[in-house]
Amino acid sequence: MAAVLRTPDPASVRLDDPLLTAATQRGRDYLLGLSAERLLFEFYRVAGLPPTTAEGYGGWERSDAVNFRGHTLGHHLSALAASAASCRDDSTRRALLAELRAGVVGLERCQDAYAAAHPASAGYVSAFRESVLDQVQGTGSSDENVLVPWYDLHKVLAGLLDTHEHVGGRLGARALRVATRFGLAVHRRVAALDSCEVLLRTEYGGMNEALYRLLAVTGDVRFRQAAEAFDEVDLFRDLAAGYDVLPGRHANTTIPKLIGALARYRVLTQVPQARPAMGDVHHDDLSMYRTAAEQFFDIVLRDHTYVTGANSQAEHFHAPGTLHERAFRQGVRGNAETAETCNTYNMRRLARALYELTGDERYARYDELALRNHVLASQHPERGTTTYFNAMAPGYHKVVHTPETEFWCCTGTGMESFASLGATLYALDADGVRVDGFHPSALDLPDRGLRVVQDGVVPASDTVTIRVEGLAGAADRDGGPGAATDPTTDPTTGLTTGLTLRLRVPDWADRPRLTVDGVDVPVPPTGGHVVVPGLVAGATVTYRLPARVTAHPLPDEPSAVAFRFGPDVLSAGLGPADTDASEPTGILVRISDHDPAARSAVTLAAGTTVADTLAAGPLERLADAPDDTVRFRLRGTLDGDDLVYAPHRTRWDERYAIYLHLEPEGSPAARDRAEQVAAARAHAVATVDELTTFDANNFENAKDLRARRSVVGTFAGRTFRAAEPGGRFSYRLAAAGAAALEVVVRPDDPPVAVRLDGAAPITVRDGAAPVDADGFVTVRVAIPDDAGQDVEVAVAPAAETAGCRVFGLRTVAGRPRAPEGS
C-alpha cells in the first residue's frame, strides 16, 4: 500500500505563532550554545586522534563513570539539520550549518583514523571501544562503562541520516558516506553472530529503523540483513495479534522497535530502490510488521496514556487499568516519575509515520494532543532546557536539565522536538493540503504557485482564517501584490484546476462552522476532515472552532479528574513552594520532590456524585491573564473554588495539579484515599532506599549493579531480576539509619540467599509473611547495627540447582543514624 500523505519540506513551512516561534528560537539558542567539538571529545580519543578541545561534556557524556556517551552528538546533528532546514534567517542558518559541518567532519575524521588503525573494523565510529559491543552480544567482555552502546550508536547514525535528508548537498553526501560505512560495519558484526538473542536484551534504540532508512537510500541489501538483526519478530507477532504484552517493558526501548517495524514495511513496499532487497520476504509477512505498529499504537493510547498524550511510570509500561495506581501510589518519588518526555517524542514519530501511510485522522489528533500538552510543556520558557518526567499526581513541579552537565535522553529528543515544531501542522495529499494543526503559519506550494496562510490562535480565539495566496509575488502579512501568473492552470494539461484543502475536524470543538468566501460549507459531525475543493489565489476560508471544557477522569479511578479547554490540558496552580528543589533518581537524573502540604483532593458537598459534578460543568472561565492566557476556576466545591486552572504548558516554577481527586464530603472514597495517602507517607518516611524497577539500565546501574548469569524480566506486570543456577547479582543501597532490608518475592519461587556486606548468606523464606493482593510476599532481613552509610546487597539462589527472582528491595529505617561525619 502506497503512502497517501507526505510531510512538507521543512523550508516550505513558516511559523508565525508566537508560542511556536519563541520555543523554536530557544531551541536554536541551546543548539548553538553547545560545541560539536566538545561532543566529539571521546570520539577523537577512541579513534586515536588528539581531541580539539580541552575537555568533553559531563553528565551522561562523561567517561569516568557509567554513562551513555555519544548519544548527545547524534541528537545534536539531527536537531541542527532539522533546524537549519526550516530556518529563514540567513545568519542563524549559517551558524547552525557550521556546527553541523563540524560534527559530520569530525565523525568522518574519526572513522578514517579508526579504519587505518583497525582495518578489520573499518567504518566503526564511536565514543567507546568495540569491546562493549562484544559484551552486550555475549561474545566477549569489556571494561567499558557504557550501559546501552547500540542505543548511543543509533543516535549517531540517525543524526547522519537526518543531515543527508534535511540538508543535502555536499555536507549531506559526506554524512551519508559516513553513515554507509558505519552501516556496513554493523552488518559485518551482526552477520557473524549465530544468534542475536543476547544482543536484543540490551536497549538498542531504533537501530532497525535507521538501517532500513539506509537501505531506502542506498538499495544495498546488506542493510536489510543488518536491520533484521534488530527486529524482534516474536514481539511484533504478539502485538499484531492484538496481545498487550507491554506491562513491565521499558517504554522508550519498545516504541522505537515499532517505528522500525513500520519502516521495514514502508521501505520494502514503497521504495523502488529497495525492491531488490525483498528477496524471500513475502508481502503477507510484511503486513504483519505494519499491523504490529498499528496495534501497538492503539494499545498504548487505550491502556497506557494520560490526558497529556504521555505514557509510562519509572520509564516502563505497566498493567492496563493501573494508570491511577502508577501515578498516585508509587510513593512520593515514584509518583514523580510519570510521563517520560522521550516516549512522547517517539510516539509522535510513530503517529506521523502511520498518518502518512493511512491518512487516518486519529494519528493527527494524537499529534496535536502530545505536541501542545507534553512537548510544549517540557521546555522552560527562559532557559530553553527540557524535562525528563512530568508528574501526573499533584504537588510536583517541572525539573529541567542543566545545559552542560546532565545530557539526559530527553535532552536529546528535546533538541529534536524544538527543531521541527512545524513539521506536523500540514500534510500533502494527491490533490492538495491537509491542515491538521491550528497555529498561525504559512505553507508554500511552489509546484502550484500558491501559499496557504493560517491565522488565529486557538483556543483563546475560536476563529481560524485560512487564505490562499499566489506564491510568486505573493502578498506578505501586511498586504502586497498577488501572483504574477494564474496558479490554477495546470502547465501539462492546460486545464484550470484548484487547490483542495482538507481541514481536520477536532474532537474538542463545539459544533464547528466553516465558510468559504462567505458561503457556508457543512462540517461532518463525526470528525475526520472537511473537504474544501477548487480554491484559487484570493480565496478565504473562515473556520469557527469554539472550544469547550471537557473532563477526563482516569479510567481506573473516576474520581481522579483532569480538564481540557479545547486542545489544551489545564492544570491548577498549587503555589511556588521550593520549586528549585529536586531529588536524584537513576543515573544523574533529577526529579521533582513533593510538597506534602499541596492539595491532592477537592471536596464536594455530601451526597453529590463526581459524575453529577462533571455533568454540571465545574469550571468557570475567568478573565484572561495579562499575557492572554486563558484561566478557569472550580465552582461549587467546598474547598477548591480558589484553584485557578490554566494551560499546563504555561505552568512553570510552580507546583501544579493536572489530576485532582473530586470527593464527596465524608464518602467512603474520601476515607479510603485518606488512608492510602497516610500509608504512602508512612512508607516514604520509613524508606531509606528502594529499588523496584529492574531494567538492566538506568535504575539498576544507579545502584551499582553487579551481575553474573543474571537477567531481568517481567511477571504480573512487574519487573524482576533473576539469577540462574550458579548466578548472582548485587547492589549498593543506602543504609544510614536502616534496621532491615525488605525483599519482595513470589511465594512459590525457589528461596533466595541474601548476603549483606559479604556476611554469611541469609536464606529468605516467606514463612508466615502475608501474600499481598497481587500475589507477592515481602520478607525482612535485619541489617546489623554497625552497618555503614550503605550496604552491599548480594542475591543468589539458595539452592545450587535452582534459580531465584527478586521483585523489590528496600532498606527500612529503624535504628539511630550515625552522627554527621562519623
N, C-alpha and C positions, 0 to 999 in steps of 0.2 A: 504494500500500500504506500503510495507516494505521500509525502507530507503535503498538507493542504495549506499551510501557512509558512511565511518566512518572517524572521525578525529583521526590521530595517537596519541598514548600515548605521553604526553609531554617529557618523558625521552628519547624517540626514535629520537627526532629532535635535531640536533646540529646546532647552529647558527655560521656561520663563517664570515658573512658580518660585517665589522667594524661598519657600521651605526647601525645595529640592536644589536650587542653585546655591544656597548657603551651605547645605550639607555637602554638596559636591566640592565646593571650594575648600571647606575644612578638610575633606578627604585629600584633595590635591596638596594642600599645605603640609599635611602629615607625610604624604609620599615624598615630597621634595625635602622634608626635614630629615629623611633617612639617607644613608650613604650606601649605595650599591657596593662600593669597595669595602666598606666595613662588613657588610653582609657576606662578602666573598672571602673574608679573612681565613676561615677554616678550609674553604675550598683550595685556596692557594697552598696552605700547609700540606694538605693531603696530596696535592699534585707535585710537591717538592719545589714550589716556587716561593720566593720571598713575598709575604703579604705587602700590599701597598699602603697599609695603614698601621699605626702603632698597636692597635687592638681591634678586636671584633666587638660584637654586642654581647650583652649578658642575658639573663633570664633563660628562656627556652633555647637560646642560641649559644649558651655557654658550653665549654668543653671540659670543665674541671669537675663536673658532677653530672648526674643523669640529666638527659636533655633530649631535645627534638631538633637539633641543629640542622640548618639547611632549609627548613620548610619556609621560613620567612622570605628568603630570597625569591623563591618561586612565586609566592603570593605577590611580592613586590613587583616582579616582572609582569604578572597578569594584570595587576591594577594599573601600572604605568602604561601598559599597552592600551587597555580599555579607556583610560582617562585621556591619553593623547589622541585616540581616535575620535573622541567626542568633543575635544577642547576647541573652542573657537577663538581663543586669544593666542596670537602667534608666539609671543614671548614665553608664555606658560607652556605652550605645546613644545617649544624648543627645549625648555628645561626638562620637561618630562621625558622627551626622547633622548636627551643627553644621559640621564640616569639609566634609562632603559638600555641604551647602547653600552654603557659601562658594564651593566650586568651581563649582557649577552657576550660581549667581547671577553670579559673576564672568564666566563664559563668556557668559551672557546679556547682560551689560553690554557686553562687548567686541563681541559680534555686532551689537548695536543701534548702537553707535558706528561700527563699520566700515561698516555699511549706510548710515548717514547720510552718511559721507564718500565712499563708493564705491557709489552706488546700483546700478550695473550688476553689482556683486558681492555684493549683499545675501544674507546667510546665511553668508558665509565667516567663519570664526573660527579663528584660528591663532596660533602663536607666531612665525610668519615670514611674509614678504610673498608674494603670489601669484606673483611673478616666477619663483620657483624651480619652481613647477608648470609654468609655460611652458617652462622649461628642460628638465625631465625628460620632457615630452611632445613636445619637438622643435620648438616653435613660437616660441621666444624665448631670451633669455639672462638671466642673473641674477648679481648679486654676493653673493647669499645663500650662507652656508657650511653649509647643511643638506644632509645626504647623502641621506636617504631620506624626502622630505616626505610622501608618501602613507602610508607606514608610520606616521609620527608622527600624522597626522590620523586614521588608522584607530583608534588607541588612544583618542583623544578621543571619536570617535563611539561606540565600543564602551562607553566609560565612561558616556556619557549614556544609552545604551540600557539598560545594566545598572541604572542608577539608576531608570529607568522601570519595569523589570521587577521589581526586588527591593524597592524602597521604595514606589513608587506614590504615591498621594495627590497633594497639590498640588505637592510637590517633584518627584515623578515626572512629573507633567504638564508642569512647566516644562522639565525635562530633555528630554522628548520634543519640545517645541516648538523648542528649540534644535537638537536632532538633525534634525528635519524640515526646518527652514530650511537647515541645512547640507547635508543630502542633496539638496535642490533646487538649491543652488549647485553641487554636484558634477555633478548631471545637466546643468545648463546648460553646464558646462565640457566634459564628455566628449561631449555631443551635438554640439558644434561641431567636433569633430575628424573629419577624413576617415578616419583610421586610428588605432587605439590601439597599434599595433605598437611604436612608440618608447616610449610610456608604460609598457608592460609590461616594459621592460628594467630598470627600477629597482624595487627591493623596495617593495611596497605593502601588506604585512601582509595582513589579512583584509578589505580594503575590500569585496570581493564579498559576503562573509558578512554584514557589518554592513548593507549596503544591502538585502540580501534580508530581513534582520530588520526594517528599516524598512518594507519592502513588506508584511510579515506584519502589522505593527501598523496601518498606515495604509490599505492597499489601493490606494495610489497607483501606477499603472502606470509612472510615470516612474522609480520606484526600481528596478523590474525592468530598465529600459533602462540606468540608471546602473550597476547591478551587473554587467550583461553586458559592460560595457566592461572590467571587471577579471577576466573569465572567460577563462582560457587554454584554449580548446577543443581545440586540437591536442594539448596536453599531456594533457588529460583523455581524449581518444580513444586515445592511445597506452597510457595506464595501463589503461583499460577493456579494451583488447585483451590485457592481461597482459604488456606490454613493460616491462622495468625500464629506464626512461630516467632514473634518478636519479643515476647516477655523475657527479660534477662539479657537481651542483646544490647551491645554498645551501639547507641543510636547513630552517632556520626561515623562509626565504622560501617554500618549497614547501609545507610542511604546512598553513599557513592557506589556501592556494589550494584544497586538497581539502576542508577544512572548509567553505569557501564553495560548492564544487560540491555537497556534500551538503545544504547549506542551500537551494540552489536547488531540488533535488529535493523536499525536505520542505515548503518553503513553497508551491510551486506545486501540489503534490499533496494537501496536508493542511490548508492554512489556507483556510477558506471565503472570508474577506475578500480573499484574493489571487487568487481564481479569475478575476476579470475580466482580470487581468494575464497569463493564459495566452496569450491572443491566438493567434498562429500557432505556438505551441510544442506539439509533439506529445508524447504520453506516452512513446512509444518513445525519442524524443530525450532526455527527462528521465531515463529509465532508465540511459542512458549515464553521466550525472553520478553517479548512485548507484553504479554498477558501478566507475567510476573511483576513488571514495573507498574502496570495499571492497578493490579490488585494490591500491591504494596502501598501505593499512594492512597487508595481507598481505605485500607485497614488503618493506616496511620491517622488519616483525618477522622475516621469514625470513632476509633477507640483510644487514641493516644495524643490528642491535640487539645490545647487550651484555647481560650477565646481569642488570644492574640495571633493564632496560627502557629504557635510554638509547641514543642513537644519535649519529653524526657524529664527525668529527675536523676540527679547524680550521673548524668551522661547516658543513661540507659532507658530503654523501653521497659515498661512493667505490665502487669496483667491488665487486661481490659476491666473496666469497672473500678479502677483504683486511682483515678486522677485526683480525687479529693484526698485520699489517703496519702498519696505521694507528695502532694503539695502542702498538706497541713499536719501530717502525723509522723514525720521523719526526724523530729527533734529540731530545735531552732537552727542548727547548722544545716541539716539535710533539707529543711524546708527552703533554705536559700538557694538550693542547687537545682531548681527547676528551669526549664526553657533555655537550653544551651543555644547560643546565637548561631554557631556553626551549622547546627541542624537545620535551622530555618533557611540559611543561605543555600544549603544543598537541596532542601525540599523545593525551594523556588526554582532551582536549576532543573530538577526533575519535572516540576509542573510545566515549565516552559517547553521542555522537550516534548512532553505529552500533548501540550496545546498545539505546537507546530504540527505534530503528527495527526491529531484527531480533529482539531478545531472545536473541541468541546469547551463551552464557556466556563464550566466549573473550574477548570485549571486557571483561567484568568481571574476568576473570583477569588480563588485561594491566594494568588499572587498579590492582589490588592490588599487582602487582609494581612498577609505576612509583611508586605512592604511597609504599609502605613503603621502597623501596630507592634512589630518587633524590630525590623531593620531600622526604621527611622527613630524608634525609641531606644536604640542601642548606642547612638553616637552622642557624646557630650556636646552641648551647644557652644561651648567655648574652647574646650581642649581638643576636640576632634577625635579623641580616643574612644574606645568602644568596650562594651560589656562582654562578659563571658556567660553569666547566668542572668535571668530576670525572674525574680521570685514572684510566684503567683499568690502566696499567702501574704496577709497584711503585716505591717510593721517592719518591712525591709526597705532598703534604698538601693539605687543602682551603683555598682562599683565598676570603674573602667580601668583599663590597663595603663601603666606608666609608659611614656613614649619610647624609652630606650632601654628599659631594664626588665621587661617581662616577656613580650612577644608570644602571647598565647595563640592557640589555633584560631580563636575568634578575633584576634588582632589581624591575622592574615585575611580571613574571609571578610572582615570588616573593611579592610583596604579595598577588596574587590567589589563589595556591595556598593560602596560610595563612589566608585569609579564609573558606575554604569546605571545610575538611577533612572535614566530614561529608556532603558532597554526594553521594558515590557509595557510601556504605555500604548504602543501601537503594534499591529501585525499586518502584514501584507498578504492578500489572497489573490486569486486569479483575476478578479475584476476591480479590485480597489483596496480599501483600507479598513481595518477594524480599529475602533477606538475603545480601548479597554481600561485605561487609567485616566482619571479625570483630574488633570493638573494643567495649569497654563503652560502651553508648549506649542511647538510647531514641528511639522513633518514635511520635509522636502521630497517631492516625487519627480526627479529630473526626467525620467523617461516619459512622463506625462506632461511636463512643463507646468506642474501645479505645486502648490503648497497648501497644506491643511493646518490652520491656525486655531488653537483652542484657548478660550478664556473662561474664567470663572473658578473661584476657589470653593470647592465643596468640602464639607457640608455647611461651612459658615454661610455661604450663599447657596441658593437652591437652583441656580441657573448656570448652565454651561452653554457658551456660544461658540459655534464652530464656523469658521469662514473658509471658503475655498478661494485661493488667490492664484493668479498667474505667477509662475516662478521667475520667468525672465523679466527683470524689471519689476518684480512683484512689489506690492505695497508693503512698506515696513510698518512697524507698530504705530507710527504717527501719521500714516497715510502716504500716498505716493502714486506713481503711475501704475497702470495694470500691465498685463502681459503684452509682449511685443507681437506675439503670434497667437493664433487660435489654438489653445491647448486641447481642444476637443476633437481635432481632426486626426484620425489615425494615418500616419505617413505611409503605411503599407497599403491599406485598402482604400484610403481616401474617404472612408465613411465617418460621419460625425458620431462620436461616442461621448460618454460621460463617465465620471468617477462614481463608483458605488462606495458609500460609507455604510459600515455596519457598526452600530453603536450598542455597546453592551448595556443590557437592562439589569441594573444592580438589584440584588435581593434586599438591599437596605432602603431603597427609595419607596416613598409612599405615593402610589399612583403617578408614575412618570408621565410627562406630556411632551410632545415633540411637534415643532412646526418647522417647515422648510419654506423660506421666503414668505412667511406669514400664513402658510397653508398647513392645517392640522394633518398629522400623519398618525395613524393608530399605532400604539405600542403594545406588543404582545404581553399579556398579563402573567405569563409563566416564565419569564426570564429569557435567557438567550441573548440574541441581538435583534435590534430593529433595523431593517434594511432600507437605506435611502439611496436609490439609484439615480443615474443620469445627472450628477452635479457637475456644473461647469464653473469657471472662474467668475466670481461675483456672488455665488450662492452663499446664503447664510442659514445655518441650522441653529435653532434655539431648543435646547433640551432642558426641561424642568425636572429636577431630581430632588423633590422635597425629602429631607432626611427625617427619620423618626427614631425615637428611642426604643431600643429592644433589650430585653432581659435575657441573660444567658446563664442559667443555673448549670452547675456541674452535674452530669448525668448520674453519678453515683452518690451525690449529696445535694438534693434540690434546694436546700437552704443556703448553700454557698453560691452567691449570685454575682455576676459581673454585668455591666451595662455597656451598650454601644450607642453612639449617636451617629446614624448613618454608617459610614465605613470605619469610624474611629472608635476604638475601645477607650472607655473612660476609666480613670482611677481617681479615688478620693485622696486628698492630701491629709496626711497624718502628722505634719509638722516637721521641722528641720532638726530634730534631736540627733546630734552627734553623727552627722552624715559623712564625716571623714573617717569614721571607724570601719574596720574590716577585719575579717578573720581568715587565716590560711586554710586552704584545702588542696588536696592533690599536690602536684609539683609546682611550686611558685605561683599558684593561683590564689587569688583573694576573692572572698565573697562578703556579702553584707552580714553584719551582725544583726541581732534582733532587738528591737525596743520592747521590753516586756510590758511597758505601760501603754503601748499602742493598742488602739481599739481593734478588735477582731470580730465583733458582732454588733448588730443593731437590734434593739428590742422593739417589737411590735406590741400593740395592745393585746391583752389576754383575749383569747377566743378568735383572734384574727389568724387567717392562714397565710402562708407565704404566697400561695397561688393567687388568692384574692388580692393581696397587696400588689403583686406584679401586674395582675389584670387591670388594676385601677391606675397604673402608671405612677410609680413612686418618685420619679424625678421631675423637678420643675426647673425650667430654663431661667437662668439669671441673666442680668446684663453681661455682655461680653467684657472680658478683661481689656485693659487699655491697649494691649497688643492684638486685639481682635480674637483672642482665644475664646471659644465657646465655654460656658460654665453652667453647671447644674447643681441643684441641691436636693437632698432627700426631703420628702414631706410625709407627714402622717405617722412618724415613728415616735417612740417615747424618749429616745436619747440620741438620735442620729441626724436630726434636722440641721445641725451645724456643719455637717460634712459637705464640702464643695468638691464636685467632680469636674474634671477637665480631660481633654485627650491625653492618654497615657504617654504619648511621645513627648509631651511638654513637661513631664514630671521629672525634674532634676533637682539634686541637692535637697531632697525632701523625702521623708518616708511616705509610703503610699499603701493603698489597698485597691487591688484590681477586683479580687473576690472578697466579699464580706458575708458573714452569716446573718441572715434575717431570721429572728427567732421570736415567736410569741412569748410574752412575759409568763414565766412560771411553767412553760411547756416541758414535757419530758425531753424533747430535743435539746432545749437550752440546758437542762440539768446534765444530760449526757455529755454535751460538748464541754461544759464547765469541768466535769470530771476528767475528760480527755486532756483538756488544757493543763489541769493541775498535774495529771500523771506525766505529761510531756515535760513540764517544768521540773518536776522531781527527777525525771530521768536525766535531764540536762544537767541539773545540779550535781547529781551523783556520778556523772560520766567524767572520767579523766581523759580517756582517749577511746577511739572506736574505729572499727573497720567493718563495714557491711557491704562494700562494693568490691568484688573480686574481678578485676578487669585485665590483668597482665599488662597494665598500662599506668595511667596517671595516679589513680588512688592507691594501688598496691605499692608502687615504687616509691611513693611519698613516705611509706612506712618501711623503707629499706628492705624490700622483698629479696629473699634468697631462696632459690628453689632447685630441686633435683628430682627428676622423674615426677613431675607435678604439672597439672593442667588446671585451667579454670573451666567452668561450665555453668549451666542454668538448670534449675529444678523448681517446679511450682512457682515460676515467675521470679525466683531469687537466684542471685549469683552465688557460686561457691568456689573454693579452691580444694582440689583433691590431691592426695599423694598416692601414687601407685605402690604396690608392694616393693619395699626397699627404697621408697622415695621419702622426701621430707620437704618442708618449707618453713620459713621463719620470717618474722617481722620484728621491728623495734617499736614498741608502744610506750607512750608517756605513762609514768607510774608514780609521779610525785604525789604522795597522799593516798595512793591506791591501796585498798585492802584485799582486793580479789580480782581475778580475771574471769570474765564470763565467756563461755564458749557455746555457740549455737550449733546444734547438730540435729540430725534426724534420729528418732528413737530406734528405727530398725536398721540403721547403718552399723558397720563394724566399729568397735571402740577406737578412740583417739588417744594417743600418748602425747602429753604436753611437757616440755622442759622449759623452765624459767631460768634464764641466765646460765644455762648449761648444767643446772642441777639434775638430780635423778628424775627420770620421767615419771609423770603422774598420769595414770590412766583415767580418762574422763568417761564416766559411766552415768547414764541418765538416772538410774535408780528410781527414786520416788519423785523426781522433778516433774512438774505438770507439763503436759503437752498443750501448746497454745492452739488458738483457733485455726492456725494454718498448718498444724502438724509438726511443729518444731519444738525442741527442748533446749532450755538454757541451763547450763551446768556451771557451777562456780568452782574455781581453784584458788586457794589462798595465796596471796603474794607475801613473801617474807617481810618482816618489819624493817630489815636492813637493806631493802631494795633501793636502788638509786633513783635518779630522775627519770630514767626509762628502763625498760626491761625487754630482753630478747625473749620472744615467744616462739619456740620451735615446735612444730607439729609433725607427727609421723604416725603411721598405723601402729596400733598396739600389738597387732599380730603380724608375724612375718609374711604370712601368705595372703594377707588381706590389704585392701586399700582403706582410705578414710576420706571423709569430707567435712569441711567446716564452712558454715554459712554466716558466721559473725564472730567477732572478737571485740571485747570491751573491757577496759580497766575501770574499776569502780571505786570511788572514794570511800574512805572509812578509817584511815589511820592518820595521825598528825603529820602535817607536811614539815619537811626539814626546813630550818631557817634559811633565808636567802643567803647564798654564798657558801653554804655548807657542802 
